[in-house]
Amino acid sequence: MTFSDSDFVQDHPTLSIKDDSGRTLVCQVEQTFEIDGRQYALLLPLNTPVEIFSWEEDEDGDGDTDSLVDVDESEIEKLLPTARAVLAEHDLTLHQSAVTLSVSGEIPEPHEEDCFTLEIGDIDEDGDADTEEIQTLATFFHDDVEYTICTPMDPLLLFAEISGQGEARMIPPEEFERLRPEIESSIFDVLE
């Protein structure tokens, strides 16, 4: 794979991932590896990934506990103007990128009161929930619903297939699961 000098950020080449809507996400290439004659890359977005959640009252309705709920993609569009305005107050610019929403600008140092653990997946074989550490960047209201804009504390790493023309294609989840053993083996081989 070849990259021009303009493709390097801090000695790392960059690639843009494009989705079906034409949105892009510029990523730095952390690692490349080959599986069955095909080129793959481990990518790190240059902008900070963010998610928007809504607060929903728990079903018991006592108002004592609320939970965060994913916001549907169709709902995101109407929230963007308010979310952009709220983040701009923090010198952050919201982008409707491929794969994820993202922000550019300097993310504030995390403070304990702005961070929490979010259960994101199924229970594993040890009976533990899959969790992710999240930092709250801003909150806002839209149509009397409270929303929170958050960023994961751990970096978002993406796996993509690289075409002969140097274009990145996100690996669909089912293909990623099929390739997972080879991907993990290739990454560990490079690390050794």
Secondary structure, 3 states (H helix, E strand, C coil): CCCCHHHEECCEEEEEEECCCCCEEEEEEEEEEEECCEEEEEEEECCEEEEEEEEEECCCCCCCCEEEEECCHHHHHHHHHHHHHHHHCCCCEEEECCCCEEEECCCCCCCHHHEEEEEEEEECCCCCEEEEEEEEEEEEEECCEEEEEEEECCCCCEEEEECCCCCEEECCHHHHHHHHHHHHHHHHHHHC
